[in-house]
Amino acid sequence: KDVVETVKDGVVRVRAGASVEAAVHGMGHPVFKFLNAVQKSMPNTKLGKSAAGLVRQMHKTSMMTKKGRDRYNYWRKKYIKDGMSPKDARRRAIEETWVEMTGEYVAGRVMDKTMFNRIKDWMNRTYTILKSQFKSVDKLTQER
């Protein structure tokens, strides 16, 4: 009952009546995982370097405020306690903190103008980079 989004075959489905924040939360995780995978698998390409820059920006922005640092530390400790390695827990805590922040941004709950502009800038950069790198994505078909 508490689950508001599910991901299956790369498609995020949000429960009817769920908040916009929940929808953004559900979409944020696959984007973060995609950027992480790209930066690791193609580190010396333009796309790989751009993805690495976006992930660094996510981390830096989420650590700007005390609330962000507190949320990051909460998630990191929780994941370590659940048995994740410290490195994986750190990466996952960054992801969770950032997804929470973008959900608040879209829901209109981010009142700090600097944070608002940083999140907005990150979303615009991400969209621009992905759009320019995957120009003919509509022509691609799923491999079977």
C-alpha positions as CSV (number, residue, x, y, z in Angstrom):
1,K,0.0,0.0,0.0
2,D,2.9,2.4,0.8
3,V,4.6,1.7,-2.6
4,V,3.6,4.5,-5.0
5,E,5.9,3.6,-7.9
6,T,7.2,0.4,-9.5
7,V,9.8,0.0,-12.2
8,K,9.5,-2.9,-14.7
9,D,11.4,-3.2,-17.9
10,G,12.6,0.4,-17.7
11,V,9.1,1.8,-17.3
12,V,8.1,3.6,-14.1
13,R,4.5,3.2,-13.1
14,V,3.0,5.5,-10.5
15,R,-0.1,4.6,-8.5
16,A,-3.2,6.6,-9.4
17,G,-3.6,9.5,-7.0
18,A,0.1,9.6,-6.0
19,S,1.7,13.0,-5.6
20,V,3.9,14.5,-8.3
21,E,6.8,14.1,-5.8
22,A,6.3,10.4,-5.9
23,A,6.4,10.3,-9.7
24,V,9.6,12.3,-9.8
25,H,11.1,10.1,-7.1
26,G,10.3,7.0,-9.2
27,M,11.8,8.6,-12.3
28,G,14.9,9.9,-10.5
29,H,16.4,6.5,-9.6
30,P,16.7,5.2,-13.2
31,V,18.2,8.4,-14.4
32,F,20.8,8.3,-11.6
33,K,21.6,4.6,-12.3
34,F,21.9,5.4,-16.0
35,L,24.4,8.3,-15.4
36,N,26.4,6.1,-13.0
37,A,26.6,3.3,-15.5
38,V,27.6,5.6,-18.4
39,Q,30.3,7.3,-16.3
40,K,31.8,3.9,-15.4
41,S,31.5,2.2,-18.7
42,M,32.6,5.1,-20.9
43,P,35.0,7.2,-18.8
44,N,37.0,8.6,-21.7
45,T,34.2,9.7,-23.9
46,K,32.3,13.0,-24.0
47,L,29.1,11.4,-22.7
48,G,31.0,9.6,-19.9
49,K,32.7,12.8,-18.8
50,S,29.4,14.7,-19.0
51,A,27.7,12.0,-16.9
52,A,30.5,12.1,-14.3
53,G,30.1,15.9,-14.1
54,L,26.4,15.5,-13.5
55,V,26.9,13.0,-10.8
56,R,29.5,15.3,-9.1
57,Q,27.1,18.2,-9.3
58,M,24.4,16.1,-7.7
59,H,26.7,15.2,-4.8
60,K,27.9,18.8,-4.4
61,T,24.4,20.3,-4.5
62,S,22.9,17.7,-2.1
63,M,25.7,18.6,0.4
64,M,25.1,22.3,0.3
65,T,22.5,22.5,3.0
66,K,22.4,21.0,6.5
67,K,19.2,19.2,5.6
68,G,20.9,17.6,2.6
69,R,23.9,16.6,4.7
70,D,21.6,15.2,7.4
71,R,19.6,13.2,4.8
72,Y,22.8,11.9,3.1
73,N,24.2,10.7,6.5
74,Y,20.9,9.1,7.4
75,W,20.8,7.1,4.2
76,R,24.5,6.2,4.2
77,K,24.3,4.9,7.8
78,K,21.1,3.0,7.0
79,Y,22.6,1.3,3.9
80,I,25.8,0.4,5.8
81,K,23.7,-1.0,8.6
82,D,21.8,-3.1,6.0
83,G,25.0,-4.6,4.8
84,M,26.1,-2.5,1.9
85,S,29.8,-1.7,1.4
86,P,30.7,1.9,2.4
87,K,31.4,2.8,-1.2
88,D,28.0,1.5,-2.4
89,A,26.3,3.0,0.6
90,R,27.8,6.4,-0.2
91,R,26.7,6.2,-3.9
92,R,23.2,5.0,-2.9
93,A,22.8,7.8,-0.2
94,I,23.8,10.4,-2.8
95,E,21.1,9.0,-5.1
96,E,18.4,8.9,-2.5
97,T,19.2,12.4,-1.2
98,W,19.2,13.8,-4.7
99,V,15.9,12.2,-5.7
100,E,14.3,13.5,-2.5
101,M,15.5,17.0,-3.4
102,T,14.3,16.9,-7.0
103,G,10.9,15.7,-5.7
104,E,10.7,18.7,-3.4
105,Y,11.8,21.0,-6.2
106,V,9.0,19.7,-8.6
107,A,6.4,19.8,-5.8
108,G,7.3,23.5,-5.2
109,R,8.6,22.9,-1.7
110,V,12.2,24.2,-2.3
111,M,12.2,27.8,-1.1
112,D,15.9,28.5,-1.1
113,K,16.6,30.3,-4.4
114,T,20.1,29.1,-4.8
115,M,19.1,25.5,-4.3
116,F,16.1,25.9,-6.6
117,N,18.4,27.3,-9.4
118,R,21.0,24.5,-8.9
119,I,18.4,21.8,-9.2
120,K,16.8,23.5,-12.2
121,D,20.2,23.9,-13.8
122,W,21.0,20.2,-13.2
123,M,17.8,19.1,-14.8
124,N,18.3,21.4,-17.8
125,R,21.9,20.1,-18.3
126,T,20.9,16.5,-18.0
127,Y,18.1,16.9,-20.5
128,T,20.4,18.8,-22.9
129,I,23.2,16.2,-22.7
130,L,20.9,13.2,-23.1
131,K,19.0,14.9,-26.0
132,S,22.1,15.7,-27.9
133,Q,23.7,12.3,-27.4
134,F,20.6,10.3,-28.2
135,K,19.2,12.3,-31.1
136,S,17.5,9.3,-32.8
137,V,16.3,7.4,-29.8
138,D,12.8,7.1,-31.3
139,K,14.4,4.9,-34.0
140,L,15.9,2.4,-31.6
141,T,14.2,-0.9,-30.9
142,Q,14.5,-3.0,-27.8
143,E,16.9,-5.9,-28.1
144,R,15.4,-9.3,-27.5
